[in-house]
Amino acid sequence: MNLHPFLLIQQLIDGARSAARTLQNNLLDSSKQEAIDILLHGNLLNNYLAAHSRSLLPSSFLYAPISVLRQLCDLSQQYTSPIPMRVAVGTYNVNGGKHFRSLAYKHLSLDDWLLDCRKNTLQSYACYRALHHDVMGYLSTHWPKPPSRQDQFGYRVFGYGMAISAPIGDSRGFSPYSSSTEWADKDKTSSFALLEADVEEPAVSGSARFNGLKKEDIEEGPAVAGSAEWNVIEVAMLTALVDTTPEEEAAQQSRVPDIFAIGFEEIVDLNATNIVQNTQWSENAASWGKELQKVISRDEKFVMVTWSQLVGVALFVFVNERHAGHVKHVSVESVKTGMQGATGNKGGVGIRMVIHNTSMAFVCSHFAAGQKEIQERNNDYDTIARKMIFNLGIPLWAHDYVFWCGDFNYRINLTRDEVIDNIQRGEWEYLLQHDQLKISYAEGKCFKGFIEGEISFAPTYKYDLFSDDYDTGDKQRIPAWTDRVLFWRRQYKKDRDNTNWSPGCITHYGRAELKQSDHRPVLAVIEVEGNVVSSPSLNAAYESVVASLGPSDCTVVVQVHNLPEGVDTDSVFDDETLGAVQEAMGAVGSVVLVRFVDNRVWFTFSDSQTALKAVSTSPLKVRINTTV
C-alpha cells in the first residue's frame, strides 16, 4: 500500500523522536546510570575510590566488589611503575582577542612564550656576562670607596636569577628594560640596573639555588662594590659543573613537554551579546587551537586532546604524539561565577583525562576584577573548586594532579607609586608580601595545598598595548601579578609514610614579552611523576587480594575428601556427620544459611572473612578414616 507523502514524513518524524527518546532515557539519563551502578556494585561508584579505580584498573575490574577495588588501589605500588612527565601550563588574557590576528597570522610566533622560555633566559644570562665588565667599570666610577653598609649598595639575589640595583633611593633615569646601549647613552650620574626581568635563569642548572648558600650569606659577602655578585656566580657555576655535564644540562633543558595545557581569558569580547548567549564556541577559540597546535609541534608533534570554552575563558589540552594512544576518560566541564553564577563572563572551564594510569585535571578561570574585590575572588575560587564535577560524578579533588591557571585578578595592596617604585628596584619579595593571592593563601581562603613557582618577574598587568609602560590611561590601574599558574597533587594514604614522595617540581615559571594585550602571558613547566600499570603484576595482585578477602558471597562448600573404599557418597552425610560438620563450622563463626546440594553442604557465613577462616580449617576430620 502506498502512503501519502505527508504520512510518510510524519512517520519518519515520529521514528526520529522515538530514537531520540531512547537515547535520552537509556544513555543520557544520569538517574538510569545510577540505577545500573547500584545493580552492578551495590552502591554509586562515583566517589574518590571510583575515580582512582578507573585510572588504575581495566574496565572489567570495575565490576569487582568495593572491598576488592579498595585493596587494589591501596596496593598500587605493587603493580605500577613511576614515569617522569613534564607538564607545561600557560595562561594569557588576550584582551578580547582584539589583536588576535596580529598574533596568529602576522608571523609573530608564540614560540617565545611556549617553547623558548628557557632558551631566552639563558641568552639573557649570556648578555649579563658580556656586560659584566661594563658594570664593574661603572661601579668603580661611581663608588670609588667600598660601601660599608647594605643600604648603600642594595644588590639582591633572586631565586631564578641575579639582579644588581642602584643604591636605595636613587632611581633616576631608570628603565626596567634597559639595554647596554641605553646604559652607554646615559649620563654618568644616572643609575644603572640589570634586572631579573633581563636575567631570569643562570646558565648552569643549580646555580639559582647557590648549592646551599643562604641569601644572607651572599648579602653579607665582600664589601667591594659589585665583586660580591660576580664572585658568587663563579662559585655557583664551579660547584654546579660537578653535578651535571653540559650535554646532560642541554638535553634536560631542551626536552619537550609531554603535555601542554594552555588557557586564555577574554578570548572574545565580554559584551552583552556574548555573555547572554553563553558562548561555548567562537571563531577566535577555533583559530587559537589550530595556531597553538602548529606552534608547539615545531620540534615534536602534538595532538589536541580536547578544548572547552565558556564565553571568554578557553582551555586547550595537547599531548605529545607518543602518548596519544594512552589517553582515556576525557571529559570537560564549566562553572559560571558571573552575576552570582548566572552568567559566564567570569568563571572557569575544566578538562580531565587519564594519561597512562595517572588522572589529571586542568582548570582555567577568570575571577572577579577590581582592586578591593578580594572576597569575591576567593568566592569564585571556592565555587569553581566545589562545582567542577566531571562526567560520572568525579570531583576535582579525586584526581592525582590538578593544574590551575588563569587571570585570577588578585592585586597588590599598595599604591601605584609604591608598586612602580619597587618594580624598578626589582623588589619582588617586598611586593609579594602585599600580594592578595599570597595573603589569602596564607589565611587558608584559596588554593589550599597548591604550589606556585617562585615569582621573579615583573607584574603581568596592566600594560598599554604594544608598550612596556604600565597603564597610563585615565584609570592608571595598579600593576599586579594577576596571571598565575598553580598545581596540586593528591596524597594517598599509602604516600603518607613514603619519605620519597614529592608533589612535583617547577623547573620554570616566567612570563613572555608578547605585547598585543594589556597582560603578559605566563608559563610554568612542572615535572611530575606518572604511573604505568604492569598487567602481569596487576593480575597477581588481584588474585592475592581476592584470596585474602575470602568469597564475596560469604559461602564455603564442604565435600567429602579421601572417601574410604566401599563407602557410598550418598551415605556419608548422615545426620551424625552433618551435625558434626555444622558444629565445627559454627565454632568458626556465625552461620546464616546451610544448604545441601549434590552431596555437598554449602555454609553461608555472616561475612567473607569468617568464610575465609572456615576454609583455613580444611581438612576437617569428623569421623575416623573420613575427612571433609
C-alpha positions in Angstrom: 0.0 0.0 0.0 1.4 3.4 -1.0 1.5 6.0 1.7 0.7 9.6 1.1 4.0 11.7 1.3 2.7 13.7 4.2 2.0 10.5 6.2 5.5 9.1 5.3 7.2 12.3 6.6 5.1 12.2 9.8 6.2 8.6 10.4 9.8 9.5 9.8 9.5 12.3 12.3 7.9 10.0 14.9 10.7 7.5 14.4 13.3 10.1 14.9 11.6 11.3 18.1 11.4 7.7 19.3 15.1 7.2 18.7 15.9 10.4 20.5 13.8 9.4 23.5 15.5 6.0 23.6 19.0 7.6 23.6 17.9 10.2 26.2 16.3 7.7 28.5 18.9 4.9 28.3 22.2 6.5 27.6 22.0 10.2 28.7 19.8 9.9 31.8 22.1 10.1 34.8 19.5 8.6 37.1 19.3 5.5 34.9 23.1 5.2 35.0 23.0 5.5 38.8 20.4 2.6 38.9 22.8 0.5 36.8 25.7 1.3 39.1 23.6 0.3 42.1 22.6 -3.0 40.5 26.2 -3.8 39.5 28.1 -2.5 42.6 25.6 -2.2 45.3 26.2 1.5 45.6 27.0 4.5 43.4 30.5 4.1 42.0 31.1 7.8 41.6 33.3 8.7 44.6 37.0 9.2 45.0 37.6 5.4 45.1 35.8 5.0 41.8 38.0 7.7 40.2 41.1 6.1 41.4 40.0 2.7 40.3 39.1 3.9 36.8 42.6 5.4 36.4 44.4 2.3 37.5 42.3 -0.7 36.5 40.8 -2.1 33.3 37.1 -1.6 32.9 36.5 -5.3 33.6 37.9 -5.0 37.1 35.4 -2.2 38.0 32.7 -4.8 38.5 34.5 -6.4 41.4 33.3 -5.8 44.9 34.1 -2.5 46.5 36.4 -4.2 49.0 38.4 -5.6 46.2 38.7 -2.3 44.5 39.8 -0.6 47.7 42.5 -3.2 48.4 43.8 -3.0 44.8 44.1 0.8 45.0 45.9 0.6 48.3 48.4 -1.9 46.8 49.0 0.1 43.6 52.8 0.3 44.3 53.0 -3.4 43.7 51.9 -3.2 40.1 52.7 0.3 38.9 56.0 1.9 37.9 56.7 5.7 38.0 57.4 7.6 34.9 58.6 11.2 34.7 56.3 13.6 32.9 56.8 17.3 32.0 53.7 19.4 32.0 53.7 22.9 30.6 50.8 25.1 31.7 50.3 28.6 30.3 47.8 31.4 30.7 47.2 34.5 28.6 44.5 37.2 28.9 44.2 38.3 25.2 42.0 41.3 26.0 39.0 40.3 23.9 41.0 39.0 21.0 41.1 42.5 19.5 44.6 41.9 18.2 44.4 38.2 17.8 45.1 38.1 14.1 48.3 40.0 14.6 49.5 37.2 16.8 48.2 34.2 14.8 48.6 35.3 11.2 51.2 38.1 11.1 54.3 36.0 11.8 54.6 37.0 15.4 55.2 33.5 16.8 54.2 32.2 20.2 57.4 30.3 20.4 58.9 32.7 22.9 56.1 32.0 25.3 55.5 28.3 24.9 58.8 26.8 23.6 61.8 29.0 24.0 61.2 30.4 27.5 64.2 28.5 28.9 66.4 29.4 26.0 65.6 33.0 26.3 66.6 33.1 29.9 69.9 31.5 29.1 70.5 34.1 26.4 69.7 36.8 28.8 72.3 35.4 31.2 74.9 35.4 28.4 74.2 39.1 27.9 74.7 39.6 31.6 78.1 38.0 31.5 79.0 40.1 28.4 78.0 43.3 30.2 79.9 42.3 33.4 83.0 44.4 32.7 80.9 47.5 31.7 79.1 47.1 35.1 82.3 46.9 37.0 83.6 50.0 35.3 80.5 51.9 36.1 80.8 50.8 39.8 84.4 51.8 40.1 83.5 55.2 38.7 80.5 55.9 41.0 81.7 54.2 44.1 85.5 54.8 44.5 85.3 53.7 48.1 83.8 50.3 49.0 80.5 50.8 50.8 80.3 49.5 54.3 76.5 49.2 54.7 74.0 47.1 52.8 71.7 50.1 52.3 74.4 51.9 50.4 74.7 49.2 47.8 71.4 47.3 47.6 72.2 44.4 45.4 69.9 41.4 45.7 69.8 37.8 44.5 66.6 36.1 43.5 65.6 32.5 43.1 65.7 32.3 39.3 68.5 34.8 38.6 70.5 37.7 39.8 69.9 41.4 39.9 72.1 44.4 40.7 70.2 47.5 41.6 71.3 51.1 42.2 71.8 52.4 45.8 68.4 52.6 47.5 66.8 55.9 46.9 68.4 56.5 43.5 66.2 55.6 40.5 66.9 58.5 38.2 66.6 57.6 34.5 65.8 54.0 35.3 64.0 51.7 32.9 63.3 48.1 33.8 64.1 47.1 30.2 67.4 49.0 29.8 69.9 47.5 27.4 73.7 48.0 27.3 73.3 50.6 24.5 71.0 52.6 26.7 73.4 52.5 29.5 76.2 53.8 27.4 74.0 56.7 26.4 73.0 57.6 30.0 74.7 60.4 31.8 77.2 59.0 34.3 75.2 60.4 37.2 72.2 58.3 36.4 71.7 54.9 37.9 72.1 51.6 36.1 70.2 48.3 36.6 70.4 44.8 35.4 67.1 43.3 36.5 65.9 39.8 36.9 63.5 40.5 34.1 66.6 40.5 31.8 68.3 37.6 33.5 65.8 35.0 34.6 68.0 31.9 35.0 71.7 31.2 35.3 73.5 29.3 32.5 74.1 26.3 34.7 71.4 24.4 36.5 71.7 24.5 40.2 73.3 28.0 40.5 69.9 29.5 41.2 69.9 27.6 44.4 73.6 28.5 45.1 74.2 24.9 46.3 73.5 25.5 49.9 74.5 29.2 50.2 71.9 31.3 52.0 70.7 34.6 50.8 72.0 36.3 54.0 75.4 34.7 53.4 75.6 36.3 49.9 74.3 39.7 51.0 77.0 39.8 53.8 79.8 38.9 51.4 82.8 41.0 50.2 82.3 44.7 50.7 83.8 45.8 47.4 81.0 47.1 45.2 80.0 44.6 42.6 82.7 42.0 43.2 80.5 40.1 45.6 77.9 39.5 42.9 80.3 38.2 40.3 82.2 36.0 42.8 79.0 34.4 44.0 78.1 33.5 40.4 81.5 32.0 39.6 81.5 29.8 42.8 78.0 28.6 42.0 79.0 27.7 38.4 82.0 25.7 39.5 80.0 23.7 42.0 77.2 23.0 39.6 79.5 21.7 36.9 80.4 18.9 39.2 76.8 17.7 39.3 75.9 17.8 35.6 77.7 17.9 32.3 76.9 20.5 29.6 75.5 17.7 27.4 73.2 16.5 30.2 72.1 20.0 31.0 71.4 20.9 27.4 69.4 17.6 27.0 67.4 18.4 30.1 66.6 22.0 29.1 65.7 21.0 25.5 63.4 18.2 26.5 59.9 18.8 25.0 56.9 18.7 27.4 54.7 15.6 27.4 51.6 17.7 28.0 50.6 21.3 27.1 47.6 22.9 28.9 47.0 26.5 27.6 44.3 28.7 28.9 43.0 32.0 27.7 40.8 34.7 29.2 38.8 37.3 27.3 39.2 35.2 24.1 36.1 37.1 22.9 34.8 40.5 24.0 32.9 40.3 27.2 30.0 42.2 25.8 26.3 41.7 26.5 25.7 39.6 23.4 28.5 37.1 24.2 27.5 36.9 27.8 23.8 36.4 27.3 24.4 33.8 24.5 26.8 32.0 26.9 29.2 31.4 24.1 30.5 27.9 24.1 32.4 28.1 20.8 33.9 31.0 18.9 35.9 31.6 15.7 38.7 33.1 17.9 38.9 29.9 20.0 38.9 27.6 17.0 41.7 29.7 15.4 43.7 29.7 18.6 43.5 25.9 18.8 44.9 25.5 15.2 47.7 28.0 15.8 48.7 26.6 19.1 49.0 23.1 17.7 51.1 24.3 14.9 53.4 26.3 17.2 54.0 23.6 19.9 54.6 20.9 17.2 57.7 22.7 16.0 60.1 20.2 17.5 57.8 17.2 18.1 54.3 16.5 17.0 51.4 17.2 19.5 47.8 16.2 19.2 44.9 18.0 20.7 43.0 16.0 23.4 40.1 18.5 23.5 39.2 22.1 24.3 36.5 23.9 26.1 35.1 27.4 26.2 32.9 29.4 28.5 32.3 32.9 27.0 35.8 34.5 27.3 37.5 31.6 29.1 39.0 28.8 26.9 41.3 25.9 27.7 43.2 23.7 25.3 45.0 20.4 26.2 47.6 18.8 24.0 49.7 15.7 24.4 52.9 14.6 22.7 52.0 12.2 19.9 53.8 9.3 21.6 51.3 9.5 24.5 48.2 9.8 22.3 47.3 6.1 22.5 47.5 6.2 26.3 44.9 8.9 26.9 41.4 7.9 28.1 38.4 9.1 30.2 38.4 12.6 28.7 35.6 15.0 29.8 35.0 18.7 30.1 33.1 20.9 32.5 32.5 24.6 33.2 31.3 26.7 36.1 29.8 30.2 35.9 30.6 32.7 38.6 29.5 36.0 37.0 26.4 37.6 38.5 26.4 35.0 41.3 26.6 32.1 38.9 24.0 33.4 36.4 26.4 34.5 33.6 29.7 33.2 32.2 31.6 36.5 31.9 33.5 35.1 34.9 34.0 31.5 35.8 36.1 28.5 34.9 36.4 25.6 32.4 38.0 22.3 33.2 39.3 19.3 31.3 40.1 16.0 32.8 41.9 12.9 31.4 43.8 9.8 32.4 47.2 9.6 30.7 48.7 6.1 31.1 47.4 5.5 34.6 47.6 9.0 36.0 44.5 11.2 36.3 44.9 14.9 35.7 42.5 17.8 35.8 43.2 21.2 34.2 41.3 24.3 35.1 41.4 27.8 33.6 39.5 30.5 35.3 38.8 34.3 35.3 38.0 35.7 38.7 36.2 38.9 39.7 38.0 42.1 38.8 38.7 45.2 40.9 41.3 46.3 43.4 39.3 45.6 46.5 37.2 42.6 45.5 39.3 40.1 47.3 36.4 38.2 48.9 34.7 37.9 45.6 37.8 36.4 44.1 38.1 33.9 47.0 34.4 33.1 46.5 35.0 32.5 42.8 37.8 30.0 43.6 35.6 28.2 46.2 32.6 28.0 43.8 34.7 26.5 41.0 36.5 24.1 43.2 33.2 22.8 44.6 31.2 22.7 41.5 33.7 21.4 39.0 32.4 17.9 38.8 33.1 15.9 35.7 31.3 13.1 34.0 30.4 10.1 36.2 30.3 12.4 39.2 34.1 12.7 39.5 35.0 15.8 41.7 38.1 17.9 41.1 39.9 16.6 44.1 39.6 13.0 43.0 42.5 13.4 40.5 46.1 12.7 41.1 47.1 16.1 39.8 45.2 19.4 39.4 46.7 22.2 37.3 45.0 25.6 37.7 45.8 28.6 35.6 44.1 31.9 34.7 43.6 35.6 35.3 42.8 35.4 39.0 42.8 39.2 39.2 44.4 39.3 42.7 46.1 42.7 43.1 48.8 44.3 45.3 47.8 46.2 48.4 50.0 49.2 47.8 49.6 52.5 46.0 50.5 52.7 42.3 53.6 54.8 43.0 54.9 52.3 45.6 54.4 49.4 43.3 56.1 51.1 40.3 59.0 52.2 42.5 59.5 48.6 43.8 59.2 47.2 40.3 62.0 49.5 39.2 64.1 48.2 42.1 63.3 44.5 41.5 61.8 44.2 45.0 59.7 41.2 44.2 59.8 39.9 47.7 58.5 43.1 49.2 55.7 43.3 46.6 54.7 39.7 47.2 54.3 40.4 50.9 51.3 42.6 49.8 50.1 40.3 47.1 46.4 39.5 47.7 46.7 35.9 46.5 49.6 35.2 48.8 47.8 36.8 51.7 44.5 34.8 51.0 46.5 31.6 50.6 48.3 32.1 53.9 44.9 32.6 55.5 43.6 29.4 54.0 41.0 31.2 51.9 42.1 29.9 48.5 44.3 27.3 46.8 44.9 25.4 49.9 47.6 22.8 49.3 48.6 24.2 45.9 52.1 25.0 44.9 53.3 28.1 42.9 56.7 28.7 41.5 58.9 31.5 42.8 57.8 34.7 41.2 61.0 36.5 40.0 59.5 38.5 37.1 57.6 41.8 36.9 53.8 42.1 37.4 52.0 41.0 34.3 49.1 43.6 34.4 48.2 46.2 33.3 50.2 47.4 30.2 49.5 49.9 27.5 49.1 47.9 24.2 52.3 47.4 22.3 54.3 49.0 25.1 56.4 48.3 28.1 54.6 51.0 30.1 52.1 50.2 32.8 48.6 51.7 32.4 49.0 55.4 31.6 45.2 55.8 30.8 42.7 57.6 33.0 42.3 54.8 35.5 46.1 54.2 35.9 45.5 50.7 37.4 48.0 49.4 39.9 50.3 46.8 38.4 49.7 43.3 39.7 50.5 39.6 39.2 47.0 38.8 38.0 48.1 35.9 35.8 49.2 32.8 37.7 49.7 29.0 37.5 49.5 26.7 40.4 49.3 22.9 40.8 48.3 20.4 43.4 49.0 16.7 43.9 46.7 14.3 45.8 48.5 12.4 48.6 47.0 9.0 49.2 47.2 7.1 52.5 50.0 4.9 51.1 52.1 8.0 50.4 52.0 9.5 53.9 54.8 7.3 55.2 56.8 7.5 52.0 59.8 9.7 52.6 60.5 9.9 48.8 57.1 11.3 48.0 57.1 14.6 46.3 54.3 16.8 45.0 56.4 17.8 41.9 59.0 20.3 40.9 58.5 23.6 39.0 61.5 24.0 36.6 60.4 27.2 35.0 58.0 29.9 36.0 58.1 33.1 34.0 56.4 35.5 31.6 56.9 36.3 27.9 57.1 39.7 26.3 54.2 39.5 23.9 52.7 43.0 23.8 49.4 42.6 21.8 47.4 42.6 25.1 47.3 44.6 28.3 48.5 41.4 30.0 51.7 39.4 29.6 51.4 35.6 29.2 52.8 33.3 31.8 54.1 29.8 31.5 55.0 27.2 34.2 56.9 24.0 33.4 56.3 21.3 36.0 58.0 17.9 36.5 55.6 15.4 37.9 55.5 11.6 38.4 53.1 9.5 36.4 52.2 5.8 36.8 52.2 2.9 34.4 50.5 -0.4 35.3 52.1 -3.7 34.6 49.3 -6.2 33.6 51.0 -9.3 34.9 51.7 -7.7 38.3 48.2 -6.4 38.4 46.7 -9.8 37.8 49.0 -11.3 40.6 47.9 -8.5 42.9 44.2 -9.2 42.0 44.5 -12.9 42.8 46.2 -12.1 46.1 43.5 -9.6 47.1 40.7 -11.9 46.2 42.3 -14.8 48.1 42.9 -12.6 51.2 39.3 -11.2 51.2 37.5 -14.5 51.0 34.5 -15.4 48.9 32.3 -12.4 48.1 29.1 -14.3 48.8 30.5 -15.5 52.2 29.8 -19.1 51.2 32.1 -22.2 51.5 31.4 -25.7 50.2 32.1 -28.8 52.3 32.6 -32.0 50.4 34.0 -35.5 51.1 37.7 -35.9 50.7 39.6 -39.2 50.8 36.5 -41.3 50.9 37.3 -44.9 52.0 36.8 -47.7 49.6 33.3 -49.3 49.6 31.7 -46.2 51.2 28.8 -44.7 49.2 29.0 -40.9 48.7 25.2 -40.7 49.3 25.6 -42.3 52.8 28.4 -40.0 54.0 26.3 -37.1 55.1 24.0 -38.8 57.5 22.5 -36.9 60.4 25.5 -37.7 62.7 28.1 -36.4 60.1 26.1 -33.4 59.1 25.7 -32.4 62.8 29.4 -32.7 63.4 30.2 -30.6 60.3 27.7 -27.9 61.4 29.1 -27.9 64.9 32.6 -27.4 63.5 31.5 -24.6 61.2 29.5 -22.9 64.0 32.7 -22.8 66.1 34.4 -20.8 63.3 31.7 -18.1 63.2 28.1 -17.1 62.7 26.4 -19.4 60.1 23.3 -17.7 58.5 22.4 -20.4 55.9 23.0 -24.1 55.3 22.2 -25.8 52.0 22.6 -29.4 50.8 23.4 -29.5 47.1 24.6 -32.6 45.2 26.3 -34.4 48.1 27.9 -31.1 49.2 27.0 -28.9 52.1 27.0 -25.1 51.5 27.6 -22.9 54.5 27.0 -19.2 54.2 28.6 -17.0 56.9 27.8 -13.5 58.1 30.9 -12.1 56.4 33.6 -13.1 53.9 36.5 -13.0 56.5 34.7 -15.6 58.6 34.2 -17.7 55.5 37.9 -17.4 54.7 38.7 -18.5 58.3 36.4 -21.6 57.8 38.4 -22.5 54.6 41.6 -22.4 56.6 40.3 -25.3 58.9 40.3 -27.7 55.9 40.7 -30.6 56.0 38.2 -31.1 58.8 38.1 -34.6 60.4 34.7 -35.5 61.6 35.0 -39.3 61.9 37.7 -41.9 61.7 39.2 -42.6 58.3 37.0 -39.9 56.7 37.7 -36.3 56.2 35.6 -33.5 54.7 
